[in-house]
Amino acid sequence: MPQDIITFACGECKRRNYNSTKNKKQNPEKLELSKYCKFCRKRTKHKEIK
């Protein structure tokens, strides 16, 4: 199973804060998680980017 590295960007300030891996064949849709942004200093929605 090939694991690809994905990056998450904050929905408010658009800064790239987190990296993770996922199998794009099993999960082709983009992920959206609620994570802490150290630049905004609060929990915000983080979307998967390229």
PDB file of N, CA, C, O and CB in Angstrom:
ATOM      1  N   MET A   1       0.831  -1.185   0.000  1.00  0.00           N
ATOM      2  CA  MET A   1       0.000   0.000   0.000  1.00  0.00           C
ATOM      3  C   MET A   1       0.881   1.256   0.000  1.00  0.00           C
ATOM      4  O   MET A   1       1.598   1.494   0.971  1.00  0.00           O
ATOM      5  CB  MET A   1      -0.948  -0.006   1.216  1.00  0.00           C
ATOM      6  N   PRO A   2       0.842   2.046  -1.048  1.00  0.00           N
ATOM      7  CA  PRO A   2       1.667   3.254  -1.093  1.00  0.00           C
ATOM      8  C   PRO A   2       1.058   4.375  -0.246  1.00  0.00           C
ATOM      9  O   PRO A   2      -0.104   4.746  -0.416  1.00  0.00           O
ATOM     10  CB  PRO A   2       1.839   3.726  -2.545  1.00  0.00           C
ATOM     11  N   GLN A   3       1.855   4.890   0.651  1.00  0.00           N
ATOM     12  CA  GLN A   3       1.432   5.998   1.489  1.00  0.00           C
ATOM     13  C   GLN A   3       2.012   7.283   0.917  1.00  0.00           C
ATOM     14  O   GLN A   3       3.214   7.353   0.660  1.00  0.00           O
ATOM     15  CB  GLN A   3       1.875   5.791   2.965  1.00  0.00           C
ATOM     16  N   ASP A   4       1.183   8.296   0.715  1.00  0.00           N
ATOM     17  CA  ASP A   4       1.622   9.577   0.190  1.00  0.00           C
ATOM     18  C   ASP A   4       1.607  10.615   1.301  1.00  0.00           C
ATOM     19  O   ASP A   4       0.731  10.599   2.165  1.00  0.00           O
ATOM     20  CB  ASP A   4       0.734  10.023  -0.986  1.00  0.00           C
ATOM     21  N   ILE A   5       2.580  11.515   1.273  1.00  0.00           N
ATOM     22  CA  ILE A   5       2.645  12.585   2.265  1.00  0.00           C
ATOM     23  C   ILE A   5       1.700  13.698   1.835  1.00  0.00           C
ATOM     24  O   ILE A   5       1.720  14.135   0.685  1.00  0.00           O
ATOM     25  CB  ILE A   5       4.103  13.121   2.430  1.00  0.00           C
ATOM     26  N   ILE A   6       0.870  14.151   2.775  1.00  0.00           N
ATOM     27  CA  ILE A   6      -0.044  15.258   2.517  1.00  0.00           C
ATOM     28  C   ILE A   6       0.246  16.373   3.517  1.00  0.00           C
ATOM     29  O   ILE A   6       0.787  16.127   4.595  1.00  0.00           O
ATOM     30  CB  ILE A   6      -1.533  14.793   2.610  1.00  0.00           C
ATOM     31  N   THR A   7      -0.118  17.593   3.152  1.00  0.00           N
ATOM     32  CA  THR A   7       0.112  18.764   3.984  1.00  0.00           C
ATOM     33  C   THR A   7      -1.226  19.417   4.288  1.00  0.00           C
ATOM     34  O   THR A   7      -2.110  19.470   3.432  1.00  0.00           O
ATOM     35  CB  THR A   7       1.075  19.766   3.291  1.00  0.00           C
ATOM     36  N   PHE A   8      -1.372  19.913   5.510  1.00  0.00           N
ATOM     37  CA  PHE A   8      -2.588  20.605   5.918  1.00  0.00           C
ATOM     38  C   PHE A   8      -2.309  22.095   6.071  1.00  0.00           C
ATOM     39  O   PHE A   8      -1.281  22.482   6.624  1.00  0.00           O
ATOM     40  CB  PHE A   8      -3.138  20.019   7.236  1.00  0.00           C
ATOM     41  N   ALA A   9      -3.224  22.932   5.580  1.00  0.00           N
ATOM     42  CA  ALA A   9      -3.113  24.377   5.698  1.00  0.00           C
ATOM     43  C   ALA A   9      -4.304  24.902   6.487  1.00  0.00           C
ATOM     44  O   ALA A   9      -5.420  24.401   6.355  1.00  0.00           O
ATOM     45  CB  ALA A   9      -3.035  25.048   4.302  1.00  0.00           C
ATOM     46  N   CYS A  10      -4.054  25.909   7.304  1.00  0.00           N
ATOM     47  CA  CYS A  10      -5.100  26.538   8.107  1.00  0.00           C
ATOM     48  C   CYS A  10      -6.126  27.199   7.191  1.00  0.00           C
ATOM     49  O   CYS A  10      -5.761  27.808   6.185  1.00  0.00           O
ATOM     50  CB  CYS A  10      -4.494  27.576   9.085  1.00  0.00           C
ATOM     51  N   GLY A  11      -7.393  27.082   7.531  1.00  0.00           N
ATOM     52  CA  GLY A  11      -8.446  27.684   6.737  1.00  0.00           C
ATOM     53  C   GLY A  11      -8.529  29.189   6.881  1.00  0.00           C
ATOM     54  O   GLY A  11      -9.087  29.855   6.008  1.00  0.00           O
ATOM     55  N   GLU A  12      -7.991  29.747   7.955  1.00  0.00           N
ATOM     56  CA  GLU A  12      -8.069  31.188   8.181  1.00  0.00           C
ATOM     57  C   GLU A  12      -6.829  31.927   7.692  1.00  0.00           C
ATOM     58  O   GLU A  12      -6.937  32.869   6.906  1.00  0.00           O
ATOM     59  CB  GLU A  12      -8.276  31.466   9.648  1.00  0.00           C
ATOM     60  N   CYS A  13      -5.650  31.505   8.155  1.00  0.00           N
ATOM     61  CA  CYS A  13      -4.425  32.232   7.785  1.00  0.00           C
ATOM     62  C   CYS A  13      -3.706  31.597   6.597  1.00  0.00           C
ATOM     63  O   CYS A  13      -2.748  32.179   6.088  1.00  0.00           O
ATOM     64  CB  CYS A  13      -3.477  32.296   8.975  1.00  0.00           C
ATOM     65  N   LYS A  14      -4.141  30.419   6.141  1.00  0.00           N
ATOM     66  CA  LYS A  14      -3.600  29.699   4.977  1.00  0.00           C
ATOM     67  C   LYS A  14      -2.159  29.223   5.151  1.00  0.00           C
ATOM     68  O   LYS A  14      -1.512  28.866   4.166  1.00  0.00           O
ATOM     69  CB  LYS A  14      -3.676  30.581   3.768  1.00  0.00           C
ATOM     70  N   ARG A  15      -1.647  29.210   6.372  1.00  0.00           N
ATOM     71  CA  ARG A  15      -0.287  28.727   6.596  1.00  0.00           C
ATOM     72  C   ARG A  15      -0.282  27.218   6.707  1.00  0.00           C
ATOM     73  O   ARG A  15      -1.233  26.619   7.208  1.00  0.00           O
ATOM     74  CB  ARG A  15       0.318  29.355   7.858  1.00  0.00           C
ATOM     75  N   ARG A  16       0.792  26.606   6.238  1.00  0.00           N
ATOM     76  CA  ARG A  16       0.926  25.148   6.247  1.00  0.00           C
ATOM     77  C   ARG A  16       1.522  24.713   7.575  1.00  0.00           C
ATOM     78  O   ARG A  16       2.677  25.021   7.870  1.00  0.00           O
ATOM     79  CB  ARG A  16       1.806  24.655   5.061  1.00  0.00           C
ATOM     80  N   ASN A  17       0.737  23.997   8.381  1.00  0.00           N
ATOM     81  CA  ASN A  17       1.129  23.677   9.747  1.00  0.00           C
ATOM     82  C   ASN A  17       1.433  22.210   9.989  1.00  0.00           C
ATOM     83  O   ASN A  17       2.321  21.893  10.780  1.00  0.00           O
ATOM     84  CB  ASN A  17       0.065  24.103  10.670  1.00  0.00           C
ATOM     85  N   TYR A  18       0.725  21.312   9.334  1.00  0.00           N
ATOM     86  CA  TYR A  18       0.820  19.890   9.663  1.00  0.00           C
ATOM     87  C   TYR A  18       1.092  19.049   8.425  1.00  0.00           C
ATOM     88  O   TYR A  18       0.695  19.402   7.315  1.00  0.00           O
ATOM     89  CB  TYR A  18      -0.460  19.417  10.339  1.00  0.00           C
ATOM     90  N   ASN A  19       1.779  17.926   8.637  1.00  0.00           N
ATOM     91  CA  ASN A  19       2.004  16.922   7.597  1.00  0.00           C
ATOM     92  C   ASN A  19       1.477  15.587   8.108  1.00  0.00           C
ATOM     93  O   ASN A  19       1.463  15.327   9.311  1.00  0.00           O
ATOM     94  CB  ASN A  19       3.525  16.820   7.215  1.00  0.00           C
ATOM     95  N   SER A  20       1.044  14.750   7.177  1.00  0.00           N
ATOM     96  CA  SER A  20       0.550  13.432   7.532  1.00  0.00           C
ATOM     97  C   SER A  20       0.691  12.538   6.306  1.00  0.00           C
ATOM     98  O   SER A  20       1.181  12.977   5.265  1.00  0.00           O
ATOM     99  CB  SER A  20      -0.934  13.491   8.032  1.00  0.00           C
ATOM    100  N   THR A  21       0.266  11.294   6.429  1.00  0.00           N
ATOM    101  CA  THR A  21       0.275  10.378   5.290  1.00  0.00           C
ATOM    102  C   THR A  21      -1.109   9.784   5.114  1.00  0.00           C
ATOM    103  O   THR A  21      -1.887   9.674   6.062  1.00  0.00           O
ATOM    104  CB  THR A  21       1.329   9.258   5.481  1.00  0.00           C
ATOM    105  N   LYS A  22      -1.397   9.404   3.879  1.00  0.00           N
ATOM    106  CA  LYS A  22      -2.645   8.692   3.606  1.00  0.00           C
ATOM    107  C   LYS A  22      -2.495   7.909   2.317  1.00  0.00           C
ATOM    108  O   LYS A  22      -1.641   8.215   1.486  1.00  0.00           O
ATOM    109  CB  LYS A  22      -3.845   9.670   3.518  1.00  0.00           C
ATOM    110  N   ASN A  23      -3.332   6.900   2.158  1.00  0.00           N
ATOM    111  CA  ASN A  23      -3.382   6.109   0.945  1.00  0.00           C
ATOM    112  C   ASN A  23      -4.420   6.754   0.023  1.00  0.00           C
ATOM    113  O   ASN A  23      -5.620   6.697   0.294  1.00  0.00           O
ATOM    114  CB  ASN A  23      -3.729   4.604   1.251  1.00  0.00           C
ATOM    115  N   LYS A  24      -3.953   7.362  -1.060  1.00  0.00           N
ATOM    116  CA  LYS A  24      -4.853   8.100  -1.950  1.00  0.00           C
ATOM    117  C   LYS A  24      -5.763   7.187  -2.770  1.00  0.00           C
ATOM    118  O   LYS A  24      -6.782   7.638  -3.292  1.00  0.00           O
ATOM    119  CB  LYS A  24      -4.047   8.970  -2.882  1.00  0.00           C
ATOM    120  N   LYS A  25      -5.405   5.914  -2.888  1.00  0.00           N
ATOM    121  CA  LYS A  25      -6.284   4.992  -3.616  1.00  0.00           C
ATOM    122  C   LYS A  25      -7.501   4.622  -2.775  1.00  0.00           C
ATOM    123  O   LYS A  25      -8.598   4.466  -3.313  1.00  0.00           O
ATOM    124  CB  LYS A  25      -5.516   3.721  -4.019  1.00  0.00           C
ATOM    125  N   GLN A  26      -7.323   4.481  -1.467  1.00  0.00           N
ATOM    126  CA  GLN A  26      -8.444   4.135  -0.592  1.00  0.00           C
ATOM    127  C   GLN A  26      -9.256   5.360  -0.203  1.00  0.00           C
ATOM    128  O   GLN A  26     -10.465   5.256   0.003  1.00  0.00           O
ATOM    129  CB  GLN A  26      -7.938   3.436   0.657  1.00  0.00           C
ATOM    130  N   ASN A  27      -8.604   6.536  -0.097  1.00  0.00           N
ATOM    131  CA  ASN A  27      -9.274   7.773   0.309  1.00  0.00           C
ATOM    132  C   ASN A  27      -8.971   8.872  -0.702  1.00  0.00           C
ATOM    133  O   ASN A  27      -8.097   9.702  -0.453  1.00  0.00           O
ATOM    134  CB  ASN A  27      -8.829   8.205   1.734  1.00  0.00           C
ATOM    135  N   PRO A  28      -9.671   8.901  -1.840  1.00  0.00           N
ATOM    136  CA  PRO A  28      -9.347   9.890  -2.868  1.00  0.00           C
ATOM    137  C   PRO A  28      -9.797  11.314  -2.526  1.00  0.00           C
ATOM    138  O   PRO A  28      -9.252  12.275  -3.071  1.00  0.00           O
ATOM    139  CB  PRO A  28      -9.969   9.478  -4.164  1.00  0.00           C
ATOM    140  N   GLU A  29     -10.784  11.464  -1.631  1.00  0.00           N
ATOM    141  CA  GLU A  29     -11.276  12.809  -1.293  1.00  0.00           C
ATOM    142  C   GLU A  29     -10.301  13.522  -0.360  1.00  0.00           C
ATOM    143  O   GLU A  29      -9.524  12.882   0.347  1.00  0.00           O
ATOM    144  CB  GLU A  29     -12.672  12.728  -0.636  1.00  0.00           C
ATOM    145  N   LYS A  30     -10.350  14.855  -0.367  1.00  0.00           N
ATOM    146  CA  LYS A  30      -9.453  15.653   0.476  1.00  0.00           C
ATOM    147  C   LYS A  30      -9.954  15.660   1.916  1.00  0.00           C
ATOM    148  O   LYS A  30     -11.157  15.727   2.168  1.00  0.00           O
ATOM    149  CB  LYS A  30      -9.340  17.101  -0.059  1.00  0.00           C
ATOM    150  N   LEU A  31      -9.017  15.589   2.851  1.00  0.00           N
ATOM    151  CA  LEU A  31      -9.350  15.587   4.268  1.00  0.00           C
ATOM    152  C   LEU A  31      -9.519  17.004   4.792  1.00  0.00           C
ATOM    153  O   LEU A  31      -8.891  17.941   4.297  1.00  0.00           O
ATOM    154  CB  LEU A  31      -8.276  14.857   5.064  1.00  0.00           C
ATOM    155  N   GLU A  32     -10.375  17.150   5.800  1.00  0.00           N
ATOM    156  CA  GLU A  32     -10.531  18.416   6.500  1.00  0.00           C
ATOM    157  C   GLU A  32     -10.663  18.095   7.983  1.00  0.00           C
ATOM    158  O   GLU A  32     -11.607  17.422   8.399  1.00  0.00           O
ATOM    159  CB  GLU A  32     -11.774  19.227   5.968  1.00  0.00           C
ATOM    160  N   LEU A  33      -9.707  18.582   8.784  1.00  0.00           N
ATOM    161  CA  LEU A  33      -9.666  18.283  10.205  1.00  0.00           C
ATOM    162  C   LEU A  33      -9.648  19.564  11.014  1.00  0.00           C
ATOM    163  O   LEU A  33      -9.211  20.608  10.531  1.00  0.00           O
ATOM    164  CB  LEU A  33      -8.451  17.424  10.541  1.00  0.00           C
ATOM    165  N   SER A  34     -10.127  19.481  12.250  1.00  0.00           N
ATOM    166  CA  SER A  34     -10.036  20.600  13.173  1.00  0.00           C
ATOM    167  C   SER A  34      -8.770  20.418  13.998  1.00  0.00           C
ATOM    168  O   SER A  34      -8.666  19.487  14.797  1.00  0.00           O
ATOM    169  CB  SER A  34     -11.305  20.696  14.087  1.00  0.00           C
ATOM    170  N   LYS A  35      -7.803  21.320  13.798  1.00  0.00           N
ATOM    171  CA  LYS A  35      -6.520  21.228  14.493  1.00  0.00           C
ATOM    172  C   LYS A  35      -6.131  22.600  15.035  1.00  0.00           C
ATOM    173  O   LYS A  35      -6.688  23.623  14.637  1.00  0.00           O
ATOM    174  CB  LYS A  35      -5.418  20.681  13.548  1.00  0.00           C
ATOM    175  N   TYR A  36      -5.156  22.602  15.955  1.00  0.00           N
ATOM    176  CA  TYR A  36      -4.698  23.854  16.552  1.00  0.00           C
ATOM    177  C   TYR A  36      -3.718  24.561  15.611  1.00  0.00           C
ATOM    178  O   TYR A  36      -2.784  23.942  15.102  1.00  0.00           O
ATOM    179  CB  TYR A  36      -4.035  23.591  17.925  1.00  0.00           C
ATOM    180  N   CYS A  37      -3.933  25.853  15.385  1.00  0.00           N
ATOM    181  CA  CYS A  37      -3.027  26.668  14.575  1.00  0.00           C
ATOM    182  C   CYS A  37      -2.242  27.569  15.515  1.00  0.00           C
ATOM    183  O   CYS A  37      -2.826  28.390  16.221  1.00  0.00           O
ATOM    184  CB  CYS A  37      -3.809  27.512  13.504  1.00  0.00           C
ATOM    185  N   LYS A  38      -0.921  27.421  15.528  1.00  0.00           N
ATOM    186  CA  LYS A  38      -0.101  28.219  16.439  1.00  0.00           C
ATOM    187  C   LYS A  38      -0.003  29.674  16.004  1.00  0.00           C
ATOM    188  O   LYS A  38       0.363  30.531  16.809  1.00  0.00           O
ATOM    189  CB  LYS A  38       1.288  27.625  16.542  1.00  0.00           C
ATOM    190  N   PHE A  39      -0.321  29.970  14.750  1.00  0.00           N
ATOM    191  CA  PHE A  39      -0.287  31.346  14.271  1.00  0.00           C
ATOM    192  C   PHE A  39      -1.573  32.091  14.635  1.00  0.00           C
ATOM    193  O   PHE A  39      -1.526  33.264  15.006  1.00  0.00           O
ATOM    194  CB  PHE A  39      -0.072  31.372  12.756  1.00  0.00           C
ATOM    195  N   CYS A  40      -2.727  31.411  14.529  1.00  0.00           N
ATOM    196  CA  CYS A  40      -4.017  32.008  14.916  1.00  0.00           C
ATOM    197  C   CYS A  40      -4.260  31.876  16.417  1.00  0.00           C
ATOM    198  O   CYS A  40      -5.081  32.597  16.983  1.00  0.00           O
ATOM    199  CB  CYS A  40      -5.169  31.345  14.140  1.00  0.00           C
ATOM    200  N   ARG A  41      -3.538  30.944  17.064  1.00  0.00           N
ATOM    201  CA  ARG A  41      -3.674  30.634  18.487  1.00  0.00           C
ATOM    202  C   ARG A  41      -5.073  30.143  18.854  1.00  0.00           C
ATOM    203  O   ARG A  41      -5.619  30.515  19.894  1.00  0.00           O
ATOM    204  CB  ARG A  41      -3.335  31.854  19.311  1.00  0.00           C
ATOM    205  N   LYS A  42      -5.649  29.301  17.986  1.00  0.00           N
ATOM    206  CA  LYS A  42      -6.939  28.672  18.264  1.00  0.00           C
ATOM    207  C   LYS A  42      -7.124  27.473  17.341  1.00  0.00           C
ATOM    208  O   LYS A  42      -6.346  27.263  16.410  1.00  0.00           O
ATOM    209  CB  LYS A  42      -8.105  29.688  18.087  1.00  0.00           C
ATOM    210  N   ARG A  43      -8.167  26.691  17.614  1.00  0.00           N
ATOM    211  CA  ARG A  43      -8.495  25.542  16.772  1.00  0.00           C
ATOM    212  C   ARG A  43      -9.247  26.033  15.548  1.00  0.00           C
ATOM    213  O   ARG A  43     -10.234  26.760  15.660  1.00  0.00           O
ATOM    214  CB  ARG A  43      -9.335  24.489  17.554  1.00  0.00           C
ATOM    215  N   THR A  44      -8.771  25.629  14.383  1.00  0.00           N
ATOM    216  CA  THR A  44      -9.400  26.016  13.124  1.00  0.00           C
ATOM    217  C   THR A  44      -9.497  24.793  12.214  1.00  0.00           C
ATOM    218  O   THR A  44      -8.889  23.758  12.485  1.00  0.00           O
ATOM    219  CB  THR A  44      -8.602  27.160  12.430  1.00  0.00           C
ATOM    220  N   LYS A  45     -10.256  24.920  11.150  1.00  0.00           N
ATOM    221  CA  LYS A  45     -10.337  23.863  10.155  1.00  0.00           C
ATOM    222  C   LYS A  45      -9.069  23.877   9.319  1.00  0.00           C
ATOM    223  O   LYS A  45      -8.654  24.926   8.827  1.00  0.00           O
ATOM    224  CB  LYS A  45     -11.592  24.032   9.262  1.00  0.00           C
ATOM    225  N   HIS A  46      -8.456  22.718   9.159  1.00  0.00           N
ATOM    226  CA  HIS A  46      -7.262  22.568   8.335  1.00  0.00           C
ATOM    227  C   HIS A  46      -7.620  21.660   7.154  1.00  0.00           C
ATOM    228  O   HIS A  46      -8.132  20.557   7.345  1.00  0.00           O
ATOM    229  CB  HIS A  46      -6.059  21.979   9.169  1.00  0.00           C
ATOM    230  N   LYS A  47      -7.346  22.129   5.935  1.00  0.00           N
ATOM    231  CA  LYS A  47      -7.670  21.380   4.728  1.00  0.00           C
ATOM    232  C   LYS A  47      -6.414  20.813   4.108  1.00  0.00           C
ATOM    233  O   LYS A  47      -5.333  21.398   4.187  1.00  0.00           O
ATOM    234  CB  LYS A  47      -8.406  22.263   3.722  1.00  0.00           C
ATOM    235  N   GLU A  48      -6.585  19.659   3.491  1.00  0.00           N
ATOM    236  CA  GLU A  48      -5.470  19.018   2.783  1.00  0.00           C
ATOM    237  C   GLU A  48      -5.157  19.810   1.502  1.00  0.00           C
ATOM    238  O   GLU A  48      -6.052  20.174   0.740  1.00  0.00           O
ATOM    239  CB  GLU A  48      -5.811  17.524   2.441  1.00  0.00           C
ATOM    240  N   ILE A  49      -3.866  20.061   1.295  1.00  0.00           N
ATOM    241  CA  ILE A  49      -3.426  20.708   0.053  1.00  0.00           C
ATOM    242  C   ILE A  49      -2.411  19.802  -0.615  1.00  0.00           C
ATOM    243  O   ILE A  49      -2.046  18.765  -0.062  1.00  0.00           O
ATOM    244  CB  ILE A  49      -2.818  22.128   0.323  1.00  0.00           C
ATOM    245  N   LYS A  50      -1.949  20.184  -1.804  1.00  0.00           N
ATOM    246  CA  LYS A  50      -0.976  19.364  -2.529  1.00  0.00           C
ATOM    247  C   LYS A  50       0.356  19.340  -1.851  1.00  0.00           C
ATOM    248  O   LYS A  50       1.285  18.694  -2.336  1.00  0.00           O
ATOM    249  CB  LYS A  50      -0.809  19.857  -3.930  1.00  0.00           C
TER     250      LYS A  50
END
